[in-house]
Amino acid sequence: MAVPKKRTSSARRDKRRATHTASVPRTNECPRCHSPRLPHRVCPVCGTYAGREVIAHEVGGADSATPRDAE
């Protein structure tokens, strides 16, 4: 069985792992509400996809009030 002859230094190990970082997700602008969204997915703000409403949302609706605001 193959066994390393020398211990891998931390510098060599970290250089190898330098490319393992997570990339920033690409976003497109929603054509209806102009908020950033992931491509090929329903817009989380207005609920549209491919020009039609998939989820019933209201753009800038007053339904976003939290219970704390109601006091």
C-alpha positions in Angstrom: 0.0 0.0 0.0 1.4 3.4 -0.9 2.2 5.6 2.1 3.6 9.2 1.8 7.3 9.4 2.8 7.1 12.9 4.2 4.4 14.9 5.8 2.6 17.4 3.6 3.4 20.9 4.8 0.6 23.3 5.7 1.7 25.7 2.9 1.5 23.0 0.2 -1.8 21.7 1.6 -3.3 25.3 1.7 -2.1 26.0 -1.9 -3.9 23.0 -3.1 -7.1 24.0 -1.3 -7.0 27.6 -2.4 -9.3 26.8 -5.4 -12.0 25.2 -3.2 -13.7 28.5 -2.3 -17.5 28.9 -2.9 -18.3 31.2 -5.8 -20.9 34.0 -5.6 -24.2 32.8 -7.2 -25.0 34.5 -10.5 -28.2 36.6 -10.5 -30.4 38.0 -13.2 -32.8 40.9 -12.9 -36.5 40.0 -12.7 -38.2 41.6 -15.8 -41.3 42.5 -13.7 -40.0 43.8 -10.3 -36.3 44.3 -11.2 -35.1 42.5 -8.1 -32.1 40.1 -8.3 -33.1 36.4 -8.7 -31.4 33.2 -9.7 -31.7 32.3 -13.4 -34.4 29.7 -14.4 -36.2 30.1 -11.0 -39.4 31.8 -9.8 -38.8 35.3 -8.5 -39.1 35.2 -4.7 -40.4 38.8 -4.6 -43.2 38.9 -7.2 -43.7 35.1 -7.9 -43.4 35.2 -11.7 -41.5 32.9 -14.1 -41.4 33.2 -17.9 -43.8 36.1 -17.9 -46.6 34.4 -16.0 -47.5 34.5 -12.3 -46.7 31.1 -10.7 -47.1 32.1 -7.0 -49.7 34.6 -5.9 -47.7 37.5 -4.6 -48.2 41.3 -4.6 -45.3 43.6 -5.5 -44.8 45.9 -2.5 -47.9 44.6 -0.7 -48.7 45.5 2.9 -48.9 41.8 3.8 -45.3 41.9 5.0 -46.2 43.4 8.4 -44.8 41.4 11.3 -46.9 40.7 14.5 -44.6 43.1 16.4 -45.6 46.0 14.1 -49.3 45.3 14.8 -49.0 46.2 18.5 
